[in-house]
Amino acid sequence: MSHGRVLRQGTNGWTCMPDMPGRPQHDPMCVDETTMKWLSATLAGKKPDIDRVGLSFMLAGEAKEQGGQRLISDKDPSQVKKWVYVGPHIMVVLPDSDKDAFQGVSRHFSNDQHFIAVYGPAPADVETPWWIIPIAKAGDRIEEVPTK
């Protein structure tokens, strides 16, 4: 993430972050207020306390360490031997009271299907997954098409 540096203050409740440095592709992300609260708690190793659905998106997709159990790794990106690419996608976080909705959703992320993943360094007892929903295949780009 961008280590908390504000590039431009927004006014609509969304926060957009540039790349995670060192990754083999650009992977900016935009999150709503609920997801930002969820991310802040998760990255601090705390259990998120959210009371509504949170939404976010990565329209350029992202690169993830192959075999890594988390979307954010403590490993220096230059030490990663193999990357797996996830295409453009939206992400959904749910309050704990609705987490049962994730039952039966795959944790496998390399088949261009929706999956759940754990984010950040949270200990197992506070892990809260989020739902990743691809909107294009890995390697695809979302492009603006001008109206005529």
N, C-alpha and C positions, 0 to 999 in steps of 0.2 A: 504494500500500500504506500501511500505518499508520506508516511511518518507524521501525519497530522498537519502538514503545511497547507495553509489555505492559499490557493492560487487566485481565486476570485470568489468573493462571498455571494452566495445565491439568495434568492428570496422566495423560492417555491417549496422548500422542505426537502429537496433532493441534494445529495452531496455526490460529486463526481471526483474520482481519484485517477491519477495517471498510472503508468506502468508500475510493476514491481521490478526494480532494477535487476539487470543480469539475466532476465529470462530471454529465450530465443525469439520471442515475438512480442509485439505491443499487446497489452491486456488491460486497457482502462476499464473502470467499473463505475456505475452510478447506482446509488442506493437511496431509498426513501428514509424518513426519520426513524421508523420502526426498525428497519434493517441496520441503520447506523447505531442505534442503541444496542441491538443484538450483537453487531460486530465488535463494538467497544467492550462489552462485557466478555465476549468469547475470547478476544485477544488478550484480555487481562486475566484469563483463566477463571472467570466467574460465571455463574449460571445466569443466562439472560432472563430478565423479568419483563417480558413483553405481553401485552394484552390484546394484540390484534395481529393480523397478517402483515408481513413486511414484504416488499417487492424490490428487486434490483435487476440490473442487466449488464451483460458484457457483450456488446455487439461486434467486437473484434475476436471473440473467443478468448481462449487462454491456453497456456502450456502448463502442464503438471508433471511432476517427477513420476516416472513409471514405477509402480510398486509402492509408491508412497500412500500411506493411509489417510493423509489429510491434504486438503487443498493448499494449505500454507505449511511449508516445511521449514525446520530450523536450519536445514543444510544450505550452505552457500551455493547459489545457483551455478557457479563455475565448477562445483564438485559433482553436479548431477550428470550421470553417465548417459541416461536416455530420457527423453521427454515424450509425453503423450499429449496430443492436441485435442482440445474440446472445442467444438465449433461455437459460433455465436449462440448465446443462451440467456434465458431469464432465470432468476433464482427467487425462491419463495421461502420465508421463514414463518413458522407457526408458533403460537403460544404453547406452552407445555400441555395445557388442557386439550389441545387438538393434535398432539404428536402421534396419536394412534393412526391418524390418516396416512402416516408414512409406512405402516406395516405392509409388507409384501412388495415395497418399491425396491428395485435393485440398488446395490451399492457399486455396481460395475459401471465404469464411466467411459469405456472405449468403444461402445457400439452405437453411438449417435442416438441413443434412447434416453428417456428421462431417468434420473437416478438421485439418490440422496448421498450427501457427503458430510463429513465433519470438517470444520474449519478451525484453524488456529491451534494454540497449545493447551486448550482446556483439558483438565484431568478427566478421566473416564466418567467419574461420578457427576460431572457437570456438562458433559457433551450434549450439545443440541444440534441435530443435523439440519441441513437445509436442502431443499428440493431443487435440483438443477433440471431445467427443461430446455433442451436444444431447440433452436428455431432454424438452424441450418447445420450442415455437416461440417466436420473439422476441415479446415482449409478454405471453406467458403467465406465470403465476405458479404456483409449487408451493405447494399449500395442505395443511395438516394436516386430515385428515378424521377426526373422532372416531369411535371404535368404539362400536357400540351394545350 
